[in-house]
């Protein structure tokens, strides 16, 4: 299996540790004053994250700035804007400096705003839902909108302009395309491997974490073949709990809540 070489920039809420093998720390951010990170997302040059106190932060240069007082357990940033869900599975959109609640019958535990304007997400029953791009962009005040259901169960979903990657309850991986204006799905493809999380970057890059916490990059991706051909291990000495990729930077959170900034 091919090994990808990464340089690592580490910021962590506890003590500094060194990633060995093919990684090294090139900088340690000292202005992180929060509990351990739990989830991170990057898109369109922006980076957001949540911690184990459900606080939400936005990265400005090398400083994590609190984004809102609304507690969220999952957050996503992309062409559809900044969206999040709280511990009660309620959905929010960031509008004019704060998160506003989207009321209605749909509840989500994870969502993604990285497609072509649509928002997709899964609920605690592993049902999958899609908010059309026109509805997502128009939503700017407290209220309800209509979501479309996608007929298959999933644990996790992540999209970019090339398509969407999903993880099933069995940890099987699927690739599909979603039309942003209709939420219609096409081109279902079974992907080799087993994952807990798959994250799609805006440039088509795809990364996954398996059940053991190992990190892999999808290889063989092209505009003609966006689902790629194989997985390449990124050798790190600690297990990963979450990842995101944007503009040549891989952001990762390890098993002690440290944030790693990795570049090839």
Buried (B, 14 or more C-beta within 10 A) or exposed (E): EEEBEBBBBBBBBEEEBEBEEBBEBEEEBEEBEBBBBBBBBBBEEBBBBBBBEBBBBBBEEEEBEEBBEBBBBBBBBBBBBBBBBBEEBBBBBBBEEEBBBBEEEBBBBBBBBBBBBBBBBBBEEBBBBBBBBBBBBEBEEEEEBEBBEBEBBBBBBBBBBBBBBBBBEEBBBBBBBBBBEEBEBEEEEEBEBBBBBBBBBBEBBBBBBBEEBBBBBBBEBEEEEBBBEBBBBBBBEBBBBBBBBBBEBBBBBBEBBBBBBBEE
